[in-house]
Structures are given as C-alpha cells and as structure tokens.
Amino acid sequence: MTADQAHSRHRRLLVVDDDRLVLTVISTGLANVGFEVATAETAEDAEAWLAGGTRPDLAILDIHMPGKSGLFLADRLRSLDQIPFMMFSAYSDPAMVEQASQCGALGFLVKPLDTVQMVPAIEAALARADELKDLRTTQLQLQAALDGERDISIAIGITMMQHCLKRNEAFDSLRTSARKRRCKLTELATEVIQAAEKLNL
C-alpha cells in the first residue's frame, strides 16, 4: 500500500442505499480496509445526518431509491455543500452513467459490489476530489488577490483626488501609512474606501 493509499483509507465515507443488506456488506467491507463509514438508507436520512454538521470526504450514492433519488441527493451535495460523490446502480445503462457524470459524479459502480472492486474507484475519486478542492482554493486565493488589487487601485484614486497627488505619490503615501500602522496595504485600502463612502452618504 502506498502512502497516498494509506492516507485515503482514513477518510470518512457516507454510503446511501435503500437495501439494508447491501448497505451492511458495503459498509463492513470498507470499514475493514480502514475507511470510516457512515450509512443512510434514504436520501432523507442522509440529509438528516448531514444536518448534524458532519461532512464526509466522499459520498457513495445508490441512484434508485424510494422517495428522493440518489440524483436528487447528489445535486444537493454538489450545490449546497460541495461534497464529492460517486454513484452506483444495479444497471449500467450508458444514459444513466452520462446523467450521473453530468451531475458531477466522480465515479460510477455497478452492483453487485465488493470491496476489492470498490476501493480503487474510491481512492481515485478521493484523489480527484482533492484536486478539485485545491483548484477551488487556488481560485478563491486568486479572486481575493484580484479584489485586493482592485481596492488598492480605488484607494489610490481616492487619495489622488483628496490630496492632489500623482498616482505614484498616492501609492507611496498609502504604502507608508500601512507600514507605520503595521497593516496590510489591502486592509488600509478597504478603510480608505469605507471612509470615502461614509463621506458621500
């Protein structure tokens, strides 16, 4: 077992299937290889479990269930919590596989399932989920940087107007003030913008 595989085995999984026997076999097999496994027999049960605040690293959902389907739950996981998921079914209909993929599934398994079959797919889905999480984090950091640059530009413009300074002089003035106050330039820029907005009220 590689270091990455050993790490993935300590991850939390949520398995949802209305067949209690299948659910028991799957959860027991995955727990035996080191995963932390929570189970739910319906989409509603899964939602109640999630309402408690616990978040799985990966959800494994049966598509066909009474009441709310696995696809309904998948959409909820993706849109509200950004919880990665894979799906399984007793059928391997290409249209169904495509529908699961369009919902954002990171994998698709066909019953009957066994641990040997599931583990490589789960590890691949977890690795992909980590990549997507890192990408979202990078995008958020980039957006924050862009927002900070925008605020600094606006603050420079305000300082130029208030003190009749050239752009480089206004920037130097803000940078000097930030250093004296031992704060980030973006923080000072936000304060300058907020102060200007109050004056314009």
C-alpha positions as CSV (number, residue, x, y, z in Angstrom):
1,M,0.0,0.0,0.0
2,T,1.4,3.4,-0.9
3,A,1.5,6.4,1.4
4,D,-1.4,8.0,-0.6
5,Q,-3.5,4.9,-0.3
6,A,-2.8,4.6,3.4
7,H,-3.9,8.3,3.8
8,S,-7.1,7.7,1.8
9,R,-8.1,4.8,4.0
10,H,-8.5,7.1,7.0
11,R,-11.1,9.2,5.2
12,R,-14.8,9.4,6.1
13,L,-17.3,7.9,3.6
14,L,-21.1,8.2,3.6
15,V,-22.8,5.3,1.9
16,V,-26.5,5.6,0.9
17,D,-28.6,2.7,-0.2
18,D,-32.1,1.6,0.5
19,D,-31.1,-2.1,0.5
20,R,-30.1,-2.8,4.1
21,L,-28.2,-6.0,3.3
22,V,-26.2,-4.3,0.5
23,L,-25.5,-1.3,2.8
24,T,-24.3,-3.6,5.6
25,V,-22.0,-5.6,3.2
26,I,-20.5,-2.5,1.7
27,S,-20.0,-0.5,4.9
28,T,-18.5,-3.5,6.7
29,G,-16.1,-4.3,3.8
30,L,-14.9,-0.6,3.6
31,A,-14.6,-0.3,7.3
32,N,-12.4,-3.5,7.3
33,V,-9.9,-1.9,5.0
34,G,-9.7,1.3,7.1
35,F,-12.3,3.7,6.0
36,E,-14.5,5.5,8.5
37,V,-18.0,4.7,7.2
38,A,-21.4,6.3,7.9
39,T,-24.6,4.9,6.3
40,A,-28.1,6.1,5.4
41,E,-31.0,4.1,3.9
42,T,-32.7,7.1,2.2
43,A,-31.8,10.5,0.8
44,E,-33.8,11.9,3.7
45,D,-31.8,10.0,6.2
46,A,-28.6,11.3,4.6
47,E,-29.8,14.9,4.7
48,A,-30.6,14.4,8.4
49,W,-27.1,13.1,9.1
50,L,-25.6,16.0,7.2
51,A,-27.7,18.4,9.1
52,G,-25.7,17.4,12.2
53,G,-22.7,19.2,10.7
54,T,-20.6,16.1,9.9
55,R,-19.1,16.2,6.4
56,P,-17.8,13.1,4.6
57,D,-14.8,13.2,2.3
58,L,-16.8,11.3,-0.2
59,A,-20.4,10.1,-0.5
60,I,-21.3,6.9,-2.4
61,L,-24.9,7.0,-3.5
62,D,-27.4,4.5,-5.0
63,I,-29.2,6.1,-7.9
64,H,-32.5,4.3,-7.5
65,M,-34.1,4.7,-4.0
66,P,-37.7,5.2,-2.8
67,G,-38.6,8.9,-2.1
68,K,-35.8,11.2,-3.2
69,S,-33.4,9.6,-5.6
70,G,-29.7,9.4,-5.5
71,L,-29.5,12.0,-8.2
72,F,-31.6,14.4,-6.1
73,L,-29.2,13.9,-3.2
74,A,-26.2,14.3,-5.5
75,D,-27.4,17.7,-6.6
76,R,-27.9,18.7,-3.0
77,L,-24.4,17.6,-2.1
78,R,-22.9,19.5,-5.0
79,S,-24.8,22.7,-4.8
80,L,-25.0,23.2,-1.1
81,D,-22.0,21.6,0.4
82,Q,-19.6,20.8,-2.4
83,I,-19.3,17.3,-1.1
84,P,-17.7,15.0,-3.7
85,F,-19.7,11.9,-4.6
86,M,-19.7,8.8,-6.7
87,M,-22.8,6.7,-7.7
88,F,-23.8,3.1,-8.1
89,S,-26.7,1.2,-9.5
90,A,-27.8,-2.3,-10.5
91,Y,-27.8,-1.1,-14.1
92,S,-25.0,0.0,-16.4
93,D,-27.2,2.0,-18.8
94,P,-24.9,4.4,-20.7
95,A,-27.5,7.1,-20.5
96,M,-27.7,6.7,-16.7
97,V,-23.9,6.8,-16.4
98,E,-23.9,10.0,-18.5
99,Q,-26.6,11.5,-16.3
100,A,-24.5,10.7,-13.2
101,S,-21.4,12.2,-14.8
102,Q,-23.3,15.4,-15.7
103,C,-24.4,15.7,-12.0
104,G,-20.7,15.8,-11.1
105,A,-20.2,12.1,-10.0
106,L,-16.5,11.2,-9.7
107,G,-17.2,7.6,-10.5
108,F,-19.9,5.0,-11.3
109,L,-20.1,1.5,-10.0
110,V,-22.4,-1.4,-10.9
111,K,-23.9,-3.8,-8.4
112,P,-23.1,-6.4,-7.1
113,L,-20.4,-4.6,-5.4
114,D,-17.4,-5.9,-3.4
115,T,-14.6,-4.2,-1.5
116,V,-11.9,-5.3,-4.0
117,Q,-13.9,-3.7,-6.8
118,M,-14.8,-0.5,-4.9
119,V,-11.5,0.5,-3.2
120,P,-9.5,1.5,-6.3
121,A,-12.5,3.5,-7.6
122,I,-13.0,5.2,-4.2
123,E,-9.3,6.1,-4.0
124,A,-9.4,7.6,-7.5
125,A,-12.5,9.6,-6.6
126,L,-10.9,10.9,-3.4
127,A,-7.7,11.9,-5.3
128,R,-9.8,13.7,-7.9
129,A,-11.9,15.4,-5.1
130,D,-8.6,16.6,-3.5
131,E,-7.5,18.1,-6.8
132,L,-10.8,19.9,-7.3
133,K,-10.6,21.2,-3.7
134,D,-7.1,22.5,-4.3
135,L,-8.4,24.2,-7.5
136,R,-11.2,25.9,-5.7
137,T,-8.8,27.1,-3.0
138,T,-6.5,28.5,-5.7
139,Q,-9.4,30.2,-7.4
140,L,-10.5,31.8,-4.2
141,Q,-7.0,33.0,-3.4
142,L,-6.7,34.4,-6.9
143,Q,-10.1,36.2,-6.6
144,A,-9.0,37.6,-3.2
145,A,-5.8,38.9,-4.7
146,L,-7.7,40.5,-7.6
147,D,-10.2,42.0,-5.2
148,G,-7.3,43.4,-3.1
149,E,-5.6,44.9,-6.2
150,R,-8.9,46.5,-7.2
151,D,-9.4,48.0,-3.7
152,I,-5.8,49.3,-3.8
153,S,-6.4,51.0,-7.1
154,I,-9.6,52.6,-5.9
155,A,-7.9,53.8,-2.7
156,I,-5.1,55.3,-4.8
157,G,-7.6,57.1,-6.9
158,I,-9.3,58.5,-3.8
159,T,-6.0,59.6,-2.3
160,M,-5.0,61.3,-5.5
161,M,-8.3,63.3,-5.5
162,Q,-8.2,64.2,-1.8
163,H,-4.6,65.3,-1.7
164,C,-4.0,66.4,-5.3
165,L,-1.2,63.8,-5.7
166,K,0.1,61.9,-8.7
167,R,-0.6,58.2,-8.9
168,N,2.9,57.1,-7.7
169,E,2.8,59.7,-4.9
170,A,-0.6,58.5,-3.7
171,F,0.6,54.8,-3.8
172,D,3.7,55.8,-1.8
173,S,1.6,57.6,0.7
174,L,-0.7,54.6,1.2
175,R,2.2,52.2,1.5
176,T,4.0,54.4,4.0
177,S,0.8,54.7,6.1
178,A,0.3,50.9,6.0
179,R,3.9,50.3,7.2
180,K,3.5,52.8,10.0
181,R,0.3,51.1,11.1
182,R,1.8,47.6,10.6
183,C,-1.2,46.5,8.5
184,K,-1.5,45.2,5.0
185,L,-2.0,47.6,2.2
186,T,-5.2,45.9,1.2
187,E,-6.6,46.5,4.7
188,L,-5.7,50.2,4.6
189,A,-7.2,50.4,1.1
190,T,-10.5,49.0,2.4
191,E,-10.6,51.5,5.2
192,V,-9.9,54.4,2.8
193,I,-12.8,53.2,0.6
194,Q,-15.2,52.8,3.5
195,A,-14.2,56.3,4.8
196,A,-14.9,57.8,1.4
197,E,-18.2,56.1,1.1
198,K,-19.3,57.5,4.5
199,L,-18.4,61.0,3.5
200,N,-20.5,60.6,0.3
201,L,-23.6,59.4,2.3
